[in-house]
Amino acid sequence: MGKIFIQCYKDGNNVVFMVKDTGEGFSSEDFPRVFEPLLVDKYREIAQPEEVG
């Protein structure tokens, strides 16, 4: 299982919010479609498969 790292800090008049994870990530062929709802569902099922039975 991956980990999520969150960092938030002030930089002058801006607030910087960074998120980093150690998960598997998206394949390079799927990356251009990363915000399409069905693609997100595809990766959600891989990460959290539904129980059978």
PDB file as gemmi writes it, atoms N, CA and C in Angstrom:
CRYST1    1.000    1.000    1.000  90.00  90.00  90.00 P 1                      
ATOM      1  N   MET A   1       0.852  -1.171   0.000  1.00  0.00           N  
ATOM      2  CA  MET A   1       0.000   0.000   0.000  1.00  0.00           C  
ATOM      3  C   MET A   1       0.903   1.241   0.000  1.00  0.00           C  
ATOM      4  N   GLY A   2       0.525   2.249  -0.794  1.00  0.00           N  
ATOM      5  CA  GLY A   2       1.307   3.472  -0.898  1.00  0.00           C  
ATOM      6  C   GLY A   2       1.067   4.417   0.260  1.00  0.00           C  
ATOM      7  N   LYS A   3       1.871   5.450   0.317  1.00  0.00           N  
ATOM      8  CA  LYS A   3       1.744   6.494   1.332  1.00  0.00           C  
ATOM      9  C   LYS A   3       1.498   7.824   0.635  1.00  0.00           C  
ATOM     10  N   ILE A   4       0.823   8.743   1.330  1.00  0.00           N  
ATOM     11  CA  ILE A   4       0.558  10.080   0.813  1.00  0.00           C  
ATOM     12  C   ILE A   4       1.269  11.083   1.697  1.00  0.00           C  
ATOM     13  N   PHE A   5       1.973  12.015   1.075  1.00  0.00           N  
ATOM     14  CA  PHE A   5       2.676  13.078   1.793  1.00  0.00           C  
ATOM     15  C   PHE A   5       2.079  14.414   1.372  1.00  0.00           C  
ATOM     16  N   ILE A   6       1.732  15.244   2.347  1.00  0.00           N  
ATOM     17  CA  ILE A   6       1.127  16.548   2.080  1.00  0.00           C  
ATOM     18  C   ILE A   6       2.001  17.616   2.722  1.00  0.00           C  
ATOM     19  N   GLN A   7       2.299  18.650   1.952  1.00  0.00           N  
ATOM     20  CA  GLN A   7       3.104  19.765   2.458  1.00  0.00           C  
ATOM     21  C   GLN A   7       2.397  21.064   2.082  1.00  0.00           C  
ATOM     22  N   CYS A   8       2.315  21.978   3.025  1.00  0.00           N  
ATOM     23  CA  CYS A   8       1.668  23.258   2.790  1.00  0.00           C  
ATOM     24  C   CYS A   8       2.521  24.330   3.449  1.00  0.00           C  
ATOM     25  N   TYR A   9       2.839  25.390   2.693  1.00  0.00           N  
ATOM     26  CA  TYR A   9       3.627  26.475   3.275  1.00  0.00           C  
ATOM     27  C   TYR A   9       3.345  27.779   2.555  1.00  0.00           C  
ATOM     28  N   LYS A  10       3.680  28.875   3.213  1.00  0.00           N  
ATOM     29  CA  LYS A  10       3.490  30.205   2.646  1.00  0.00           C  
ATOM     30  C   LYS A  10       4.756  30.607   1.902  1.00  0.00           C  
ATOM     31  N   ASP A  11       4.588  31.167   0.715  1.00  0.00           N  
ATOM     32  CA  ASP A  11       5.699  31.641  -0.108  1.00  0.00           C  
ATOM     33  C   ASP A  11       5.346  33.061  -0.560  1.00  0.00           C  
ATOM     34  N   GLY A  12       5.774  34.046   0.212  1.00  0.00           N  
ATOM     35  CA  GLY A  12       5.393  35.428  -0.081  1.00  0.00           C  
ATOM     36  C   GLY A  12       3.902  35.597   0.132  1.00  0.00           C  
ATOM     37  N   ASN A  13       3.192  36.051  -0.906  1.00  0.00           N  
ATOM     38  CA  ASN A  13       1.736  36.208  -0.829  1.00  0.00           C  
ATOM     39  C   ASN A  13       0.982  34.962  -1.289  1.00  0.00           C  
ATOM     40  N   ASN A  14       1.686  33.902  -1.536  1.00  0.00           N  
ATOM     41  CA  ASN A  14       1.072  32.664  -2.031  1.00  0.00           C  
ATOM     42  C   ASN A  14       1.125  31.561  -0.981  1.00  0.00           C  
ATOM     43  N   VAL A  15       0.202  30.642  -1.086  1.00  0.00           N  
ATOM     44  CA  VAL A  15       0.232  29.425  -0.281  1.00  0.00           C  
ATOM     45  C   VAL A  15       0.505  28.277  -1.244  1.00  0.00           C  
ATOM     46  N   VAL A  16       1.502  27.479  -0.940  1.00  0.00           N  
ATOM     47  CA  VAL A  16       1.878  26.346  -1.782  1.00  0.00           C  
ATOM     48  C   VAL A  16       1.384  25.077  -1.101  1.00  0.00           C  
ATOM     49  N   PHE A  17       0.655  24.272  -1.843  1.00  0.00           N  
ATOM     50  CA  PHE A  17       0.106  23.015  -1.346  1.00  0.00           C  
ATOM     51  C   PHE A  17       0.604  21.908  -2.264  1.00  0.00           C  
ATOM     52  N   MET A  18       1.395  20.989  -1.727  1.00  0.00           N  
ATOM     53  CA  MET A  18       1.975  19.918  -2.537  1.00  0.00           C  
ATOM     54  C   MET A  18       1.520  18.561  -2.011  1.00  0.00           C  
ATOM     55  N   VAL A  19       1.203  17.664  -2.930  1.00  0.00           N  
ATOM     56  CA  VAL A  19       0.806  16.306  -2.578  1.00  0.00           C  
ATOM     57  C   VAL A  19       1.694  15.341  -3.350  1.00  0.00           C  
ATOM     58  N   LYS A  20       2.235  14.361  -2.660  1.00  0.00           N  
ATOM     59  CA  LYS A  20       3.109  13.367  -3.273  1.00  0.00           C  
ATOM     60  C   LYS A  20       2.693  12.000  -2.742  1.00  0.00           C  
ATOM     61  N   ASP A  21       2.763  10.986  -3.570  1.00  0.00           N  
ATOM     62  CA  ASP A  21       2.428   9.645  -3.094  1.00  0.00           C  
ATOM     63  C   ASP A  21       3.413   8.623  -3.624  1.00  0.00           C  
ATOM     64  N   THR A  22       3.399   7.463  -3.015  1.00  0.00           N  
ATOM     65  CA  THR A  22       4.294   6.380  -3.431  1.00  0.00           C  
ATOM     66  C   THR A  22       3.512   5.270  -4.139  1.00  0.00           C  
ATOM     67  N   GLY A  23       2.290   5.592  -4.566  1.00  0.00           N  
ATOM     68  CA  GLY A  23       1.452   4.605  -5.248  1.00  0.00           C  
ATOM     69  C   GLY A  23       1.964   4.274  -6.631  1.00  0.00           C  
ATOM     70  N   GLU A  24       1.313   3.322  -7.245  1.00  0.00           N  
ATOM     71  CA  GLU A  24       1.705   2.826  -8.561  1.00  0.00           C  
ATOM     72  C   GLU A  24       1.540   3.879  -9.659  1.00  0.00           C  
ATOM     73  N   GLY A  25       0.511   4.698  -9.548  1.00  0.00           N  
ATOM     74  CA  GLY A  25       0.284   5.752 -10.527  1.00  0.00           C  
ATOM     75  C   GLY A  25      -0.441   5.253 -11.766  1.00  0.00           C  
ATOM     76  N   PHE A  26      -0.625   6.172 -12.699  1.00  0.00           N  
ATOM     77  CA  PHE A  26      -1.304   5.883 -13.954  1.00  0.00           C  
ATOM     78  C   PHE A  26      -0.283   5.438 -14.991  1.00  0.00           C  
ATOM     79  N   SER A  27      -0.719   4.609 -15.905  1.00  0.00           N  
ATOM     80  CA  SER A  27       0.172   4.207 -16.995  1.00  0.00           C  
ATOM     81  C   SER A  27       0.373   5.404 -17.926  1.00  0.00           C  
ATOM     82  N   SER A  28       1.466   5.430 -18.646  1.00  0.00           N  
ATOM     83  CA  SER A  28       1.757   6.555 -19.545  1.00  0.00           C  
ATOM     84  C   SER A  28       0.708   6.678 -20.651  1.00  0.00           C  
ATOM     85  N   GLU A  29       0.116   5.566 -21.064  1.00  0.00           N  
ATOM     86  CA  GLU A  29      -0.909   5.636 -22.110  1.00  0.00           C  
ATOM     87  C   GLU A  29      -2.219   6.225 -21.586  1.00  0.00           C  
ATOM     88  N   ASP A  30      -2.492   6.084 -20.283  1.00  0.00           N  
ATOM     89  CA  ASP A  30      -3.714   6.632 -19.698  1.00  0.00           C  
ATOM     90  C   ASP A  30      -3.544   8.068 -19.211  1.00  0.00           C  
ATOM     91  N   PHE A  31      -2.329   8.537 -19.072  1.00  0.00           N  
ATOM     92  CA  PHE A  31      -2.089   9.857 -18.482  1.00  0.00           C  
ATOM     93  C   PHE A  31      -2.856  10.994 -19.162  1.00  0.00           C  
ATOM     94  N   PRO A  32      -2.946  11.067 -20.494  1.00  0.00           N  
ATOM     95  CA  PRO A  32      -3.715  12.160 -21.114  1.00  0.00           C  
ATOM     96  C   PRO A  32      -5.202  12.151 -20.749  1.00  0.00           C  
ATOM     97  N   ARG A  33      -5.710  11.007 -20.259  1.00  0.00           N  
ATOM     98  CA  ARG A  33      -7.128  10.873 -19.918  1.00  0.00           C  
ATOM     99  C   ARG A  33      -7.361  10.859 -18.407  1.00  0.00           C  
ATOM    100  N   VAL A  34      -6.401  11.341 -17.627  1.00  0.00           N  
ATOM    101  CA  VAL A  34      -6.412  11.179 -16.171  1.00  0.00           C  
ATOM    102  C   VAL A  34      -7.669  11.747 -15.496  1.00  0.00           C  
ATOM    103  N   PHE A  35      -8.323  12.745 -16.069  1.00  0.00           N  
ATOM    104  CA  PHE A  35      -9.495  13.336 -15.425  1.00  0.00           C  
ATOM    105  C   PHE A  35     -10.825  12.811 -15.963  1.00  0.00           C  
ATOM    106  N   GLU A  36     -10.794  11.816 -16.804  1.00  0.00           N  
ATOM    107  CA  GLU A  36     -12.034  11.219 -17.305  1.00  0.00           C  
ATOM    108  C   GLU A  36     -12.620  10.308 -16.222  1.00  0.00           C  
ATOM    109  N   PRO A  37     -13.918  10.461 -15.912  1.00  0.00           N  
ATOM    110  CA  PRO A  37     -14.529   9.692 -14.815  1.00  0.00           C  
ATOM    111  C   PRO A  37     -14.357   8.176 -14.917  1.00  0.00           C  
ATOM    112  N   LEU A  38     -14.533   7.590 -16.080  1.00  0.00           N  
ATOM    113  CA  LEU A  38     -14.417   6.136 -16.191  1.00  0.00           C  
ATOM    114  C   LEU A  38     -12.990   5.658 -15.963  1.00  0.00           C  
ATOM    115  N   LEU A  39     -12.008   6.453 -16.334  1.00  0.00           N  
ATOM    116  CA  LEU A  39     -10.617   6.077 -16.106  1.00  0.00           C  
ATOM    117  C   LEU A  39     -10.322   6.055 -14.611  1.00  0.00           C  
ATOM    118  N   VAL A  40     -10.814   7.051 -13.894  1.00  0.00           N  
ATOM    119  CA  VAL A  40     -10.601   7.097 -12.446  1.00  0.00           C  
ATOM    120  C   VAL A  40     -11.245   5.877 -11.797  1.00  0.00           C  
ATOM    121  N   ASP A  41     -12.446   5.500 -12.233  1.00  0.00           N  
ATOM    122  CA  ASP A  41     -13.101   4.307 -11.705  1.00  0.00           C  
ATOM    123  C   ASP A  41     -12.278   3.048 -11.976  1.00  0.00           C  
ATOM    124  N   LYS A  42     -11.648   2.983 -13.148  1.00  0.00           N  
ATOM    125  CA  LYS A  42     -10.811   1.829 -13.499  1.00  0.00           C  
ATOM    126  C   LYS A  42      -9.680   1.667 -12.487  1.00  0.00           C  
ATOM    127  N   TYR A  43      -9.006   2.754 -12.158  1.00  0.00           N  
ATOM    128  CA  TYR A  43      -7.888   2.683 -11.219  1.00  0.00           C  
ATOM    129  C   TYR A  43      -8.369   2.493  -9.781  1.00  0.00           C  
ATOM    130  N   ARG A  44      -9.548   2.998  -9.455  1.00  0.00           N  
ATOM    131  CA  ARG A  44     -10.104   2.798  -8.114  1.00  0.00           C  
ATOM    132  C   ARG A  44     -10.379   1.312  -7.890  1.00  0.00           C  
ATOM    133  N   GLU A  45     -10.910   0.638  -8.895  1.00  0.00           N  
ATOM    134  CA  GLU A  45     -11.190  -0.801  -8.780  1.00  0.00           C  
ATOM    135  C   GLU A  45      -9.907  -1.602  -8.627  1.00  0.00           C  
ATOM    136  N   ILE A  46      -8.836  -1.173  -9.268  1.00  0.00           N  
ATOM    137  CA  ILE A  46      -7.552  -1.861  -9.142  1.00  0.00           C  
ATOM    138  C   ILE A  46      -7.004  -1.691  -7.731  1.00  0.00           C  
ATOM    139  N   ALA A  47      -7.130  -0.475  -7.194  1.00  0.00           N  
ATOM    140  CA  ALA A  47      -6.582  -0.176  -5.862  1.00  0.00           C  
ATOM    141  C   ALA A  47      -7.435  -0.777  -4.747  1.00  0.00           C  
ATOM    142  N   GLN A  48      -8.763  -0.790  -4.938  1.00  0.00           N  
ATOM    143  CA  GLN A  48      -9.674  -1.261  -3.904  1.00  0.00           C  
ATOM    144  C   GLN A  48     -10.694  -2.218  -4.524  1.00  0.00           C  
ATOM    145  N   PRO A  49     -10.310  -3.440  -4.830  1.00  0.00           N  
ATOM    146  CA  PRO A  49     -11.255  -4.361  -5.451  1.00  0.00           C  
ATOM    147  C   PRO A  49     -12.439  -4.659  -4.535  1.00  0.00           C  
ATOM    148  N   GLU A  50     -13.604  -4.803  -5.139  1.00  0.00           N  
ATOM    149  CA  GLU A  50     -14.798  -5.143  -4.374  1.00  0.00           C  
ATOM    150  C   GLU A  50     -14.732  -6.583  -3.928  1.00  0.00           C  
ATOM    151  N   GLU A  51     -15.291  -6.818  -2.735  1.00  0.00           N  
ATOM    152  CA  GLU A  51     -15.308  -8.194  -2.220  1.00  0.00           C  
ATOM    153  C   GLU A  51     -16.306  -9.037  -3.000  1.00  0.00           C  
ATOM    154  N   VAL A  52     -15.996 -10.286  -3.160  1.00  0.00           N  
ATOM    155  CA  VAL A  52     -16.887 -11.217  -3.854  1.00  0.00           C  
ATOM    156  C   VAL A  52     -17.425 -12.202  -2.835  1.00  0.00           C  
ATOM    157  N   GLY A  53     -18.746 -12.435  -2.881  1.00  0.00           N  
ATOM    158  CA  GLY A  53     -19.274 -13.461  -2.000  1.00  0.00           C  
ATOM    159  C   GLY A  53     -20.291 -13.028  -1.078  1.00  0.00           C  
TER     160      GLY A  53                                                      
END                                                                             
